[in-house]
Amino acid sequence: MTGAGQASHDRPAVPVLHVVLPGDIDDPGTPSGGNTYDRRVCAGLGEQGWPVREHSVPGAWPHPDAAAWTALARLLTALPDDAVVLLDGLIASTVPDLLTPHAERLRLVVLVHMPLEDEAEGRALATARAVVTTSEWTRRRLLARHPVTARRVHVVPPGVTPAPVSRGSARGDRLLCVAAVTHHKGHDVLVDALTVLADPSWTLVCAGTLTREPELVRLLQERLAGAGLSDRVRFAGPLTGEALDAEYAAADLLVLPSRGETYGMVVTEALARGLPVLGTRVGGLPEALGRTPSGELPGLLVPSDDPAPLAGALSWWLGDDALRARLRSAALARRDTLADWSVTIASLAAVLREVAR
């Protein structure tokens, strides 16, 4: 039997991996799927033997000021020739003029969480030896929007962390929304839908930062107060770790009324707990929701930006015991098909090895 030391000695050598990240990646006040993905892959690649060198660049990416621009320019110039460099797309897609002079010298890989779909992004992606997206939807979007060679664009979906099954409630009336409170995430549509529900017992927890669009938060709170619903909706702010786990454990249904999603990691986080999902039919969200091995949806999908179908789906969920039982069963079946983060790490490592050759 080969010992651990021998196995480590025989492992193929991998180059130093330089990872360029937004400066707020570890800010607990602004948790995001992109930041979680970046943090997971950095840790996972390190565990697989990659020497990972993280470089966080301060600034309000994807809208850098002069100081952020200068910091990134200095970083790229200081990297050694032939270095493998994985750049978060929030940074890379906005700075093609910084990347272009280094495109031959460095082995650039761009990780696109959210396509910006402008001319600058196309020029930035043209500098990369490989592009990684987190969903098939994003890959198709980039290929349709930019003249990028298809074989250079790879899909590496997020993994999911195994979690206990949520205990739920008999009535199914504990709703949970995990998203920054912004117009893009559709909280205004959700509040409008809730104001017309006849069910007297539902409650909603909104877990997500409240600081990005404070005027929207104020308007939502006023709308809820005017409808007499303030005591049924709790804006919990950003939650992570055990606090977020506790909300998932107590919930019956994840509601994600987004106007756009490239994937929606909270969808698979919910499914990992056997929670059905009510989401919008946008972007990569249906891809994240997926289907059971028998072809069932583990939730409900409605059009975006329209409170009427969302209210209808919520009423159906709250009023139909058989529907709730069927969707819970489907969510548990979908839970068994979810890939963990080791699959994500292995897929990304394969792309990086190809670039390093």
C-alpha positions as a Markdown table, in Angstrom:
| # | Residue | x | y | z |
|---|---|---|---|---|
| 1 | Met | 0.0 | 0.0 | 0.0 |
| 2 | Thr | 1.3 | 3.4 | -0.9 |
| 3 | Gly | 1.8 | 5.7 | 2.1 |
| 4 | Ala | 0.5 | 9.2 | 2.4 |
| 5 | Gly | 4.0 | 10.6 | 2.0 |
| 6 | Gln | 4.6 | 8.6 | -1.2 |
| 7 | Ala | 1.2 | 9.7 | -2.6 |
| 8 | Ser | 2.1 | 13.3 | -2.0 |
| 9 | His | 5.5 | 12.8 | -3.6 |
| 10 | Asp | 3.9 | 11.3 | -6.7 |
| 11 | Arg | 1.3 | 14.0 | -7.2 |
| 12 | Pro | 2.0 | 16.0 | -10.4 |
| 13 | Ala | 3.5 | 19.3 | -9.7 |
| 14 | Val | 1.2 | 22.3 | -10.1 |
| 15 | Pro | 2.2 | 25.9 | -10.6 |
| 16 | Val | 1.6 | 28.8 | -8.2 |
| 17 | Leu | -1.9 | 30.1 | -8.7 |
| 18 | His | -2.4 | 33.8 | -8.4 |
| 19 | Val | -6.0 | 34.7 | -7.6 |
| 20 | Val | -7.2 | 38.3 | -8.0 |
| 21 | Leu | -10.2 | 39.0 | -5.8 |
| 22 | Pro | -12.4 | 42.0 | -4.9 |
| 23 | Gly | -11.4 | 43.7 | -1.7 |
| 24 | Asp | -14.7 | 43.0 | 0.0 |
| 25 | Ile | -14.6 | 39.2 | -0.4 |
| 26 | Asp | -14.6 | 38.6 | 3.4 |
| 27 | Asp | -16.9 | 41.5 | 4.4 |
| 28 | Pro | -19.6 | 39.9 | 6.6 |
| 29 | Gly | -21.8 | 42.9 | 5.7 |
| 30 | Thr | -22.0 | 42.0 | 2.0 |
| 31 | Pro | -22.2 | 38.3 | 1.7 |
| 32 | Ser | -22.7 | 37.1 | -1.9 |
| 33 | Gly | -22.7 | 33.9 | -3.9 |
| 34 | Gly | -19.7 | 35.1 | -5.9 |
| 35 | Asn | -17.7 | 35.8 | -2.8 |
| 36 | Thr | -18.6 | 32.4 | -1.4 |
| 37 | Tyr | -17.6 | 30.7 | -4.6 |
| 38 | Asp | -14.3 | 32.5 | -4.7 |
| 39 | Arg | -13.5 | 31.6 | -1.1 |
| 40 | Arg | -14.5 | 28.0 | -1.6 |
| 41 | Val | -12.4 | 27.4 | -4.7 |
| 42 | Cys | -9.3 | 29.1 | -3.1 |
| 43 | Ala | -9.5 | 26.9 | -0.1 |
| 44 | Gly | -10.3 | 23.8 | -2.1 |
| 45 | Leu | -7.5 | 24.3 | -4.6 |
| 46 | Gly | -5.1 | 24.8 | -1.7 |
| 47 | Glu | -6.2 | 21.5 | -0.2 |
| 48 | Gln | -5.5 | 19.8 | -3.5 |
| 49 | Gly | -1.9 | 21.0 | -3.4 |
| 50 | Trp | -2.1 | 24.2 | -5.4 |
| 51 | Pro | 0.1 | 27.0 | -4.0 |
| 52 | Val | -2.6 | 29.7 | -3.9 |
| 53 | Arg | -1.6 | 33.4 | -3.6 |
| 54 | Glu | -4.5 | 35.6 | -3.1 |
| 55 | His | -4.4 | 39.3 | -4.1 |
| 56 | Ser | -7.4 | 41.3 | -3.0 |
| 57 | Val | -7.9 | 44.6 | -4.8 |
| 58 | Pro | -9.8 | 47.3 | -2.9 |
| 59 | Gly | -12.4 | 49.3 | -4.7 |
| 60 | Ala | -16.1 | 49.4 | -5.6 |
| 61 | Trp | -15.8 | 46.7 | -8.3 |
| 62 | Pro | -17.2 | 46.6 | -11.0 |
| 63 | His | -16.9 | 50.4 | -10.8 |
| 64 | Pro | -13.2 | 51.0 | -9.9 |
| 65 | Asp | -11.9 | 54.4 | -9.0 |
| 66 | Ala | -8.4 | 55.7 | -9.9 |
| 67 | Ala | -6.9 | 54.2 | -6.8 |
| 68 | Ala | -8.3 | 50.7 | -7.5 |
| 69 | Trp | -7.2 | 51.0 | -11.1 |
| 70 | Thr | -3.6 | 51.9 | -10.1 |
| 71 | Ala | -3.5 | 49.1 | -7.4 |
| 72 | Leu | -4.5 | 46.5 | -10.0 |
| 73 | Ala | -2.0 | 47.8 | -12.6 |
| 74 | Arg | 0.8 | 47.5 | -10.1 |
| 75 | Leu | -0.2 | 44.0 | -9.1 |
| 76 | Leu | -0.4 | 42.8 | -12.7 |
| 77 | Thr | 3.0 | 44.3 | -13.5 |
| 78 | Ala | 4.6 | 42.6 | -10.4 |
| 79 | Leu | 3.4 | 39.1 | -11.3 |
| 80 | Pro | 6.1 | 36.9 | -12.7 |
| 81 | Asp | 6.2 | 35.9 | -16.4 |
| 82 | Asp | 4.1 | 32.9 | -17.3 |
| 83 | Ala | 2.1 | 33.0 | -14.0 |
| 84 | Val | -1.3 | 31.4 | -14.0 |
| 85 | Val | -3.7 | 34.1 | -12.9 |
| 86 | Leu | -7.4 | 33.6 | -12.0 |
| 87 | Leu | -9.3 | 36.9 | -12.0 |
| 88 | Asp | -12.8 | 37.4 | -10.6 |
| 89 | Gly | -14.9 | 38.7 | -13.4 |
| 90 | Leu | -16.1 | 41.7 | -11.4 |
| 91 | Ile | -12.6 | 43.0 | -11.7 |
| 92 | Ala | -11.4 | 41.5 | -15.0 |
| 93 | Ser | -14.4 | 42.4 | -17.1 |
| 94 | Thr | -14.0 | 46.1 | -16.4 |
| 95 | Val | -10.3 | 46.6 | -17.1 |
| 96 | Pro | -9.5 | 45.3 | -20.6 |
| 97 | Asp | -6.9 | 48.0 | -21.1 |
| 98 | Leu | -5.0 | 46.8 | -18.1 |
| 99 | Leu | -5.2 | 43.1 | -19.1 |
| 100 | Thr | -4.2 | 43.5 | -22.8 |
| 101 | Pro | -0.5 | 44.4 | -22.2 |
| 102 | His | -0.2 | 41.2 | -20.1 |
| 103 | Ala | -2.2 | 38.8 | -22.2 |
| 104 | Glu | 0.9 | 37.2 | -23.8 |
| 105 | Arg | 3.1 | 37.4 | -20.6 |
| 106 | Leu | 0.6 | 36.0 | -18.1 |
| 107 | Arg | -1.8 | 33.0 | -18.4 |
| 108 | Leu | -5.0 | 34.8 | -17.6 |
| 109 | Val | -8.2 | 33.0 | -16.6 |
| 110 | Val | -11.4 | 35.0 | -16.0 |
| 111 | Leu | -14.1 | 33.7 | -13.7 |
| 112 | Val | -17.4 | 35.2 | -14.7 |
| 113 | His | -20.1 | 35.2 | -12.0 |
| 114 | Met | -22.2 | 37.9 | -13.5 |
| 115 | Pro | -21.9 | 38.9 | -17.2 |
| 116 | Leu | -21.7 | 42.6 | -17.6 |
| 117 | Glu | -22.6 | 42.3 | -21.3 |
| 118 | Asp | -20.7 | 45.4 | -22.5 |
| 119 | Glu | -17.9 | 46.1 | -25.0 |
| 120 | Ala | -15.3 | 46.2 | -22.2 |
| 121 | Glu | -16.2 | 42.7 | -21.1 |
| 122 | Gly | -15.7 | 41.3 | -24.6 |
| 123 | Arg | -12.3 | 42.9 | -24.9 |
| 124 | Ala | -11.3 | 41.6 | -21.4 |
| 125 | Leu | -12.4 | 38.0 | -22.2 |
| 126 | Ala | -10.3 | 38.2 | -25.4 |
| 127 | Thr | -7.2 | 38.4 | -23.2 |
| 128 | Ala | -7.9 | 35.2 | -21.3 |
| 129 | Arg | -6.5 | 31.7 | -22.1 |
| 130 | Ala | -9.8 | 30.4 | -20.6 |
| 131 | Val | -13.1 | 31.7 | -19.3 |
| 132 | Val | -15.0 | 30.0 | -16.5 |
| 133 | Thr | -18.7 | 30.5 | -15.9 |
| 134 | Thr | -20.8 | 29.2 | -13.1 |
| 135 | Ser | -23.8 | 28.2 | -15.3 |
| 136 | Glu | -24.6 | 27.0 | -18.7 |
| 137 | Trp | -26.9 | 30.0 | -19.1 |
| 138 | Thr | -23.9 | 32.4 | -18.5 |
| 139 | Arg | -21.8 | 30.5 | -21.0 |
| 140 | Arg | -24.5 | 30.8 | -23.7 |
| 141 | Arg | -24.9 | 34.5 | -22.9 |
| 142 | Leu | -21.2 | 35.2 | -23.2 |
| 143 | Leu | -20.9 | 33.3 | -26.5 |
| 144 | Ala | -23.9 | 35.1 | -27.9 |
| 145 | Arg | -22.7 | 38.5 | -26.8 |
| 146 | His | -18.9 | 38.4 | -27.5 |
| 147 | Pro | -16.6 | 36.8 | -30.1 |
| 148 | Val | -15.2 | 34.3 | -27.7 |
| 149 | Thr | -14.0 | 30.9 | -28.9 |
| 150 | Ala | -16.4 | 28.4 | -27.5 |
| 151 | Arg | -13.8 | 25.8 | -26.5 |
| 152 | Arg | -12.2 | 28.4 | -24.2 |
| 153 | Val | -15.4 | 28.9 | -22.2 |
| 154 | His | -15.9 | 26.3 | -19.4 |
| 155 | Val | -18.9 | 25.8 | -17.1 |
| 156 | Val | -17.9 | 25.1 | -13.4 |
| 157 | Pro | -21.2 | 25.3 | -11.4 |
| 158 | Pro | -21.1 | 26.0 | -7.6 |
| 159 | Gly | -21.1 | 23.0 | -5.3 |
| 160 | Val | -23.2 | 22.7 | -2.2 |
| 161 | Thr | -22.4 | 22.0 | 1.4 |
| 162 | Pro | -24.4 | 19.0 | 2.8 |
| 163 | Ala | -26.9 | 20.1 | 5.4 |
| 164 | Pro | -29.6 | 18.6 | 7.7 |
| 165 | Val | -33.1 | 18.4 | 6.3 |
| 166 | Ser | -35.2 | 21.4 | 7.4 |
| 167 | Arg | -37.8 | 20.5 | 9.9 |
| 168 | Gly | -40.5 | 22.8 | 8.4 |
| 169 | Ser | -44.0 | 23.2 | 9.7 |
| 170 | Ala | -47.4 | 21.6 | 9.1 |
| 171 | Arg | -48.9 | 24.7 | 7.5 |
| 172 | Gly | -45.9 | 25.5 | 5.4 |
| 173 | Asp | -46.3 | 29.2 | 6.1 |
| 174 | Arg | -42.7 | 30.1 | 7.1 |
| 175 | Leu | -41.2 | 31.9 | 4.1 |
| 176 | Leu | -37.6 | 32.8 | 3.6 |
| 177 | Cys | -35.9 | 35.0 | 1.1 |
| 178 | Val | -32.0 | 35.0 | 1.1 |
| 179 | Ala | -30.8 | 37.9 | -1.0 |
| 180 | Ala | -29.5 | 41.5 | -0.7 |
| 181 | Val | -32.5 | 43.8 | -0.5 |
| 182 | Thr | -32.3 | 45.4 | -3.9 |
| 183 | His | -34.5 | 46.2 | -6.9 |
| 184 | His | -32.6 | 43.5 | -8.9 |
| 185 | Lys | -33.6 | 40.8 | -6.4 |
| 186 | Gly | -37.3 | 41.7 | -6.6 |
| 187 | His | -38.2 | 42.4 | -3.0 |
| 188 | Asp | -40.6 | 45.1 | -4.2 |
| 189 | Val | -42.4 | 42.5 | -6.3 |
| 190 | Leu | -42.5 | 40.1 | -3.3 |
| 191 | Val | -44.0 | 42.7 | -1.0 |
| 192 | Asp | -46.6 | 43.6 | -3.5 |
| 193 | Ala | -47.5 | 40.0 | -3.8 |
| 194 | Leu | -47.7 | 39.5 | -0.1 |
| 195 | Thr | -50.2 | 42.4 | 0.4 |
| 196 | Val | -52.9 | 40.5 | -1.6 |
| 197 | Leu | -52.5 | 37.1 | 0.1 |
| 198 | Ala | -55.6 | 35.9 | 1.9 |
| 199 | Asp | -53.7 | 33.5 | 4.2 |
| 200 | Pro | -53.7 | 34.9 | 7.7 |
| 201 | Ser | -50.7 | 33.0 | 9.1 |
| 202 | Trp | -47.6 | 33.4 | 6.8 |
| 203 | Thr | -44.4 | 35.0 | 8.0 |
| 204 | Leu | -41.4 | 36.1 | 6.0 |
| 205 | Val | -37.7 | 36.5 | 6.9 |
| 206 | Cys | -35.6 | 38.5 | 4.5 |
| 207 | Ala | -31.9 | 37.6 | 5.1 |
| 208 | Gly | -29.7 | 40.0 | 3.2 |
| 209 | Thr | -27.8 | 43.2 | 3.4 |
| 210 | Leu | -29.9 | 46.4 | 3.8 |
| 211 | Thr | -27.3 | 48.9 | 2.9 |
| 212 | Arg | -27.0 | 48.7 | -0.9 |
| 213 | Glu | -30.3 | 50.5 | -1.6 |
| 214 | Pro | -31.5 | 52.0 | 1.7 |
| 215 | Glu | -34.2 | 54.0 | 0.0 |
| 216 | Leu | -35.8 | 50.8 | -1.3 |
| 217 | Val | -35.7 | 49.3 | 2.2 |
| 218 | Arg | -37.5 | 52.4 | 3.6 |
| 219 | Leu | -40.2 | 52.2 | 0.9 |
| 220 | Leu | -40.7 | 48.5 | 1.5 |
| 221 | Gln | -41.1 | 49.0 | 5.2 |
| 222 | Glu | -43.6 | 51.8 | 4.5 |
| 223 | Arg | -45.6 | 49.6 | 2.1 |
| 224 | Leu | -45.7 | 46.8 | 4.7 |
| 225 | Ala | -46.8 | 49.2 | 7.4 |
| 226 | Gly | -49.6 | 50.6 | 5.3 |
| 227 | Ala | -50.8 | 47.1 | 4.6 |
| 228 | Gly | -50.7 | 46.1 | 8.3 |
| 229 | Leu | -48.0 | 43.5 | 7.7 |
| 230 | Ser | -44.9 | 44.9 | 9.4 |
| 231 | Asp | -45.1 | 42.3 | 12.2 |
| 232 | Arg | -45.1 | 39.5 | 9.7 |
| 233 | Val | -42.0 | 40.4 | 7.7 |
| 234 | Arg | -38.6 | 40.6 | 9.4 |
| 235 | Phe | -35.6 | 42.2 | 7.7 |
| 236 | Ala | -32.8 | 40.3 | 9.4 |
| 237 | Gly | -29.9 | 41.9 | 7.6 |
| 238 | Pro | -27.0 | 39.8 | 6.3 |
| 239 | Leu | -26.8 | 36.4 | 7.9 |
| 240 | Thr | -24.0 | 33.8 | 7.6 |
| 241 | Gly | -22.9 | 30.6 | 9.3 |
| 242 | Glu | -25.1 | 29.3 | 12.2 |
| 243 | Ala | -27.5 | 32.3 | 12.0 |
| 244 | Leu | -28.3 | 31.6 | 8.4 |
| 245 | Asp | -28.5 | 27.8 | 9.0 |
| 246 | Ala | -31.1 | 28.4 | 11.7 |
| 247 | Glu | -33.3 | 30.4 | 9.3 |
| 248 | Tyr | -33.1 | 27.6 | 6.7 |
| 249 | Ala | -33.9 | 25.0 | 9.4 |
| 250 | Ala | -37.0 | 26.8 | 10.4 |
| 251 | Ala | -38.3 | 27.7 | 6.9 |
| 252 | Asp | -40.8 | 25.9 | 4.7 |
| 253 | Leu | -40.2 | 27.6 | 1.4 |
| 254 | Leu | -37.4 | 29.6 | -0.1 |
| 255 | Val | -38.8 | 32.6 | -2.2 |
| 256 | Leu | -36.4 | 34.2 | -4.7 |
| 257 | Pro | -38.3 | 36.8 | -6.8 |
| 258 | Ser | -35.2 | 38.0 | -8.7 |
| 259 | Arg | -35.3 | 40.0 | -11.9 |
| 260 | Gly | -32.1 | 38.2 | -13.0 |
| 261 | Glu | -29.8 | 35.4 | -11.7 |
| 262 | Thr | -26.8 | 33.8 | -13.3 |
| 263 | Tyr | -27.3 | 30.8 | -11.1 |
| 264 | Gly | -28.6 | 31.3 | -7.6 |
| 265 | Met | -26.6 | 29.5 | -5.0 |
| 266 | Val | -29.2 | 30.1 | -2.4 |
| 267 | Val | -31.5 | 27.8 | -4.5 |
| 268 | Thr | -29.2 | 24.8 | -4.1 |
| 269 | Glu | -28.5 | 25.8 | -0.5 |
| 270 | Ala | -32.3 | 25.4 | 0.1 |
| 271 | Leu | -32.5 | 22.2 | -1.8 |
| 272 | Ala | -29.6 | 20.8 | 0.2 |
| 273 | Arg | -32.0 | 21.0 | 3.2 |
| 274 | Gly | -35.0 | 19.6 | 1.3 |
| 275 | Leu | -36.6 | 23.0 | 1.0 |
| 276 | Pro | -38.8 | 23.6 | -2.1 |
| 277 | Val | -38.1 | 26.9 | -4.0 |
| 278 | Leu | -40.5 | 29.5 | -5.5 |
| 279 | Gly | -38.4 | 31.4 | -7.9 |
| 280 | Thr | -38.5 | 33.4 | -11.1 |
| 281 | Arg | -37.9 | 31.9 | -14.6 |
| 282 | Val | -34.8 | 34.0 | -15.3 |
| 283 | Gly | -31.2 | 33.4 | -16.3 |
| 284 | Gly | -29.6 | 30.4 | -14.6 |
| 285 | Leu | -32.2 | 30.1 | -11.8 |
| 286 | Pro | -34.1 | 27.2 | -13.5 |
| 287 | Glu | -30.7 | 25.5 | -14.0 |
| 288 | Ala | -29.9 | 25.7 | -10.3 |
| 289 | Leu | -33.4 | 24.5 | -9.4 |
| 290 | Gly | -33.0 | 21.5 | -11.7 |
| 291 | Arg | -35.3 | 18.5 | -11.7 |
| 292 | Thr | -35.5 | 15.2 | -9.8 |
| 293 | Pro | -34.3 | 12.0 | -11.5 |
| 294 | Ser | -38.0 | 11.4 | -12.4 |
| 295 | Gly | -38.3 | 14.8 | -14.0 |
| 296 | Glu | -40.2 | 16.7 | -11.3 |
| 297 | Leu | -39.5 | 20.4 | -10.4 |
| 298 | Pro | -38.6 | 20.7 | -6.7 |
| 299 | Gly | -40.5 | 24.0 | -6.6 |
| 300 | Leu | -42.4 | 26.5 | -8.6 |
| 301 | Leu | -41.2 | 29.0 | -11.3 |
| 302 | Val | -43.1 | 32.2 | -12.2 |
| 303 | Pro | -42.4 | 35.1 | -14.5 |
| 304 | Ser | -40.2 | 37.9 | -13.1 |
| 305 | Asp | -41.2 | 41.5 | -12.3 |
| 306 | Asp | -44.9 | 40.7 | -11.9 |
| 307 | Pro | -46.5 | 40.3 | -8.4 |
| 308 | Ala | -49.7 | 38.6 | -9.7 |
| 309 | Pro | -48.3 | 35.2 | -10.6 |
| 310 | Leu | -46.0 | 35.3 | -7.6 |
| 311 | Ala | -49.0 | 35.9 | -5.4 |
| 312 | Gly | -50.9 | 33.1 | -7.1 |
| 313 | Ala | -48.0 | 30.7 | -6.5 |
| 314 | Leu | -47.8 | 31.7 | -2.9 |
| 315 | Ser | -51.5 | 31.2 | -2.4 |
| 316 | Trp | -51.3 | 27.8 | -4.1 |
| 317 | Trp | -48.5 | 26.8 | -1.8 |
| 318 | Leu | -50.2 | 28.0 | 1.3 |
| 319 | Gly | -53.6 | 26.5 | 0.5 |
| 320 | Asp | -52.8 | 23.1 | -1.0 |
| 321 | Asp | -51.6 | 20.4 | 1.4 |
| 322 | Ala | -51.0 | 18.0 | -1.5 |
| 323 | Leu | -48.9 | 20.5 | -3.4 |
| 324 | Arg | -46.7 | 21.1 | -0.4 |
| 325 | Ala | -46.2 | 17.4 | 0.2 |
| 326 | Arg | -45.4 | 16.8 | -3.5 |
| 327 | Leu | -42.8 | 19.6 | -3.7 |
| 328 | Arg | -41.2 | 18.7 | -0.4 |
| 329 | Ser | -40.8 | 15.1 | -1.7 |
| 330 | Ala | -39.3 | 16.5 | -5.0 |
| 331 | Ala | -36.9 | 18.7 | -3.0 |
| 332 | Leu | -35.7 | 15.8 | -1.0 |
| 333 | Ala | -35.2 | 13.8 | -4.3 |
| 334 | Arg | -33.3 | 16.7 | -5.8 |
| 335 | Arg | -31.2 | 17.0 | -2.7 |
| 336 | Asp | -29.7 | 13.6 | -3.4 |
| 337 | Thr | -28.5 | 14.7 | -6.8 |
| 338 | Leu | -26.6 | 17.8 | -5.8 |
| 339 | Ala | -22.8 | 17.9 | -6.3 |
| 340 | Asp | -20.6 | 19.0 | -3.4 |
| 341 | Trp | -17.8 | 21.5 | -3.7 |
| 342 | Ser | -15.2 | 18.8 | -4.4 |
| 343 | Val | -16.7 | 18.4 | -7.9 |
| 344 | Thr | -16.4 | 22.2 | -8.5 |
| 345 | Ile | -12.8 | 22.2 | -7.3 |
| 346 | Ala | -11.9 | 19.2 | -9.5 |
| 347 | Ser | -13.5 | 20.8 | -12.6 |
| 348 | Leu | -11.8 | 24.1 | -12.0 |
| 349 | Ala | -8.5 | 22.5 | -11.4 |
| 350 | Ala | -8.7 | 20.7 | -14.8 |
| 351 | Val | -9.2 | 24.0 | -16.5 |
| 352 | Leu | -6.2 | 25.5 | -14.7 |
| 353 | Arg | -4.0 | 22.6 | -15.5 |
| 354 | Glu | -4.8 | 22.9 | -19.2 |
| 355 | Val | -3.9 | 26.6 | -19.1 |
| 356 | Ala | -0.7 | 25.9 | -17.2 |
| 357 | Arg | 0.6 | 23.4 | -19.9 |
